[in-house]
Amino acid sequence: MSVYKKIAEYGSEFGVDNLNVDTLISSHRAMRGAIRSDQKIWLDALDGARQRAYQQVMDATWVRIEDLRKMSVKELVDLLNE
């Protein structure tokens, strides 16, 4: 079976009667562009989530110097014993 016939049959699978090499390439380029766009949105969201998670961990596990300065010795000892 020729390549042209295969492309035409492939087009008929999803209702395109006049699929040829040029329209197939154009369609493929558009799909790749959409995938890249979606991937960038996803990667940006993932990066934001990583930054927020990092900040939450840092805020929850570290003691700030300003907080230490405000503590009495007893409060500091109690904090260390936790």
C-alpha positions in Angstrom: 0.0 0.0 0.0 1.4 3.4 -0.9 2.1 6.1 1.6 -0.5 8.4 0.1 -3.2 5.7 0.4 -2.2 5.1 4.1 -2.5 8.8 4.8 -5.9 9.0 3.1 -7.1 6.0 5.1 -5.8 7.5 8.3 -7.7 10.7 7.6 -10.9 8.8 6.9 -10.6 7.2 10.4 -11.4 10.6 12.0 -13.6 12.0 9.2 -11.2 13.9 7.1 -11.6 12.9 3.5 -8.9 15.0 1.9 -5.9 14.4 4.2 -2.6 14.7 2.4 1.0 15.1 3.5 0.8 18.9 3.8 -2.3 18.9 6.0 -0.9 16.0 8.1 2.3 17.9 8.7 0.4 21.1 9.5 -1.9 19.3 11.9 1.1 17.7 13.6 2.9 21.0 14.0 -0.3 22.5 15.6 -0.5 19.6 18.0 3.1 19.8 19.0 2.7 23.6 19.6 -0.3 23.0 21.8 1.5 20.2 23.8 4.5 22.6 24.4 2.1 25.3 25.6 0.3 22.9 27.9 3.6 21.6 29.1 4.9 25.1 29.9 1.8 25.8 31.9 2.2 22.6 33.8 5.9 23.1 34.5 5.2 26.7 35.7 2.5 25.4 38.1 4.9 22.6 39.3 7.7 25.1 39.9 5.3 27.3 41.9 4.2 24.3 44.0 7.8 23.4 44.7 8.7 26.9 45.9 5.6 27.1 48.1 6.4 23.7 49.6 10.0 24.7 50.2 8.9 27.9 51.9 6.4 26.0 54.1 9.1 23.6 55.3 11.5 26.4 56.0 8.9 28.4 57.9 7.9 25.3 59.9 11.3 23.8 60.8 13.6 26.8 61.4 13.6 29.1 64.4 14.0 32.8 63.4 16.7 34.8 65.2 14.1 37.5 66.0 12.0 34.8 67.8 15.0 33.6 69.8 15.8 37.2 70.9 12.3 37.5 72.4 12.5 34.2 74.3 13.5 33.8 77.9 16.0 31.2 78.9 13.2 28.9 80.1 11.3 29.3 76.9 14.5 28.4 74.9 15.1 25.3 77.1 11.5 24.2 76.6 11.8 24.7 72.8 15.0 22.6 72.7 13.3 19.8 74.7 10.4 19.5 72.2 
